[in-house]
Amino acid sequence: MDFKGKTVLVTGSTRGIGKAIANAFAMYGADVVITGRNRIAAESIAKVIESEYGVKAYGVHLDLAGDVSSSIEEIFSLTNNKIDILVNNAGITKDTLFIRMKQEDWDTVLSVNLTGTFKVTQAVVKNMIKQRYGRVINISSIIGFIGNVGQINYSTTKAGLIGFTKSLAKEVASRNITVNAVAPGFIETDMTEVLTADIKEGYLKQIPLGRFGKPEDIANVVLFLASDMASYITGEVIHVNGGMY
């Protein structure tokens, strides 16, 4: 796998799965754009990546809940209008039972996980069409397929990303752009760290491989989908969940 000469934008890449994805691309020679709501954290991670892998890395503030236009302009300015690979990883949760869920909790999660993805992707894909090349990989979730108590808003957005993926894939295929999704199972991140021991044990019993995944497990699949080895794959969802689904 060789991504030298490619520029990758990973949303929500200051920690967890997004950070692992950005590091993996840099390891294989790609220049990377680190984004998150905390600019200082994004810039710090970018400096570490540059030092460790000898690629170009940029840290940019990007809040998907707000107006992303200025952040997108900054990204294009830094990369000379060149984004070859977009990984839509950023996402949030606001968990509670449906009957207790405030519309604010619903709106906020949809605005980041779905509408934010729409805004960033639309801006980047326009450039990919001009380039006649691109790879878009959306990070969905097992929860978008099996549902989960207390996560109706989150589950809805992750299921929505699948329709988004399949429809966009058909629209841009003629421009040599592929669009795919990865649906992680339970991965060791900040989101799973807050679970109680009893809840973790319950989930582990449902996973045939008997362990939670690592962020690197997701990064490996994203690398494959972005590589030339996957050039004939589009509109697909790859499940990475240890056999849970």
N, C-alpha and C positions, 0 to 999 in steps of 0.2 A: 504494500500500500504506500503510495507516494502522493502527498498533497502539496508538494513544492509548487509555488506559483499561484496557489489558490488562496482566497481570502474567505474566512468563515465568520459569520455572525451568530453568536449563541446568546439568546435572551435568558435572563435569570442565571448568569454564570458565575456569580460570586461565591457560590457554595453548592454542595450536594452534587446532584446529577449533572447540572449545567457546568459546574467547574470541572468535573471529571471529563466531560465531553470536550471542553476547550483545551484542556491539557493533552488529551489524546490526539487531537488534530495537530497541535503544536509539535508533539513528539514525532509526527510523521511529516513535518515540514510546512504546515500551513501557517499563514498569518492569521491571527484571531482577534476578534472584537469582543471584549468582555463587557457585559452590560448588567446593570442592576439599579436599584433605587438608591444605593449608597455609592456615590462616585468615588470616594476615597478608597473603599474596598475594591472597586473595579480597577482603579488605577494601580493599586498595590499588587493585585494578582497579575495584572498585565506586566508589571516590571519583573516579577518573579519568573513569569513565562519567558520573557525576552532573555533574561539572564540564563535560564536553564536550557532553553532549546535553541537559542540563536535565531529566532524568528521575530517578525514585527508583531507587537501586541498593543492593543489600544483599550483603555478603560473609559467607558462612556456611561453617563447617567441616562437611564431609560426607565420611565415609569409608565407601564402599560395602562394604568387607570386614568391617565391624563392625556394631554395633547403630546403626541410623539413626534410631531413634525420637526421641531428644532433638534431633537436627538438624532433623528434620521439624517437630517442635513449635516450634522456634525460627523456622523459615521461615514457618509459618502465623501465628505471633504477629506477625512483622514485616509480613506482607502482609494482615493482617485476614482470614485464612482464604481468601484469593483467589489461586489459581493457575489461569490460563486456558490456558496453554500449557506443556507439559512437553517438554523435549528431553533424551532419555537419550543423552548423548554419552560419559560417562566410561567408560574401558576401559583395560586394561593388557595387556601381553604378558610372557610368560616363555618365550622361544623355545629349543628344543633338539629334536634328533631324537627321534622317538617311543620308540625303544628305550633312550634315555638319560633320558627324562623321568621325574622323580620325581612321585609322587602329589601331593606338596605343590605342585609347579608346576601340575599339573592343577587341584587344588582351589582354589588362590588365584585363578587366572584365571576359573574358573567362578563363584566367590563374588562377584567384582566385576562381571564383564561380564554375567552372567545373573541370579544371585540378587539382587545389589544393584539391578539394574534392576527386578526383580519387587517388591522391598520399597518402593522409592520410588514406583513407578507405582501400586501398590495403595493407598498412602496418599493420593496426589494424586487418583487417579480417583474415590475415594469422595466427595471434595469436588466434583469436576466433575459427578458424577451429581446432587448436590444443586443445583448451579448450572444443570443441564441445558444445559451447554455445555463444550466442551473440545477441545483439540488435543494429541495425543501424537505425537511424532516420534522414532523410534528410529534411532540411527546404527549401521548394520550395517557391512559391508565387502565389497569384491570378493572377499576371501579366503574369505568364507563361501560363495561360489558356485564358485570355481575351485580352492580349496585352496592350500596352499603348504608346501613342505618346511620342517620345523622349527616349524610353527605349528599342530599338530593341536589343541591346547587353545584357542588363539585362534580358529581357523577354526570349531571346534565351537560356540563361543559366538556368533559372528556369524551362523552359519547358524541357531542356535536363536532368535535375535532375530526372524527372519523368521516362524517359526511362532508366536512370541509376538505379533507384530504382527497377523498375519492372524486369529488366534483372538480376541484382545481386541477387534479392530475389530468383529467380529460381535456380541460381548457388549454393547457400549456404544453401538452405532449409534442405538438408539432414544432415547437421551438426548442426541442432538445432539453426540456426541463422535466425532471421527474419529481413527484410529490408522494412521499410515503409517511407512515406513522409507526412509532414504536409504543407499545403498551406495556409499561413496567408493572410487575407485581409489587410485592412488598420489598422495598429497597431500604437499606440502612442509611437514612438521612435524618435531618432534623424533624421531618414530619413523623417518622416512625419512632424516633427517640422518645417522644412525649407519651407514647403508649405505656400503659401499666404492664407489669410482668404477666398478669393473668391474660390480658388481651393478646400480648405477643405470643404467649404459649398457645392460645386458641388458634391464632393464625398459622403458627408453625405446624400444627397438627394437620392443617389443610394443604401443606406444601409437600409434595412427594419427595423432593430433594432434601427436605428437613432443615432448611436454612433460609434466612432472608438474603436477597441479592445484594450485590455491591454496586455502587455507582458505575464502576468500571464495566460491569456486565452490560449496562445500557450503552455506555460509550462505545463498546466494541461493535454493537449492532448498528449504531449510528454511523460509525466509520465505514462499515460495509455498505450501507445504503448510499453513502455519499461517494463511494469509490466507483471506478470503471467496472468492477466486477458485478455491480448491480445496475448497469446501464439499461437493462431490459426489464427492470422491475419498477412499476409505478402504480399508484392507487392502492397499495397494499398496507396491511397492518401486521407487524411482527410482534408476537407476544413473547415477553421475557419475564417468566414468573415461576420458574422452578417446577412447572407442571401443575400449578394450582388451578389454571384454566386452560 
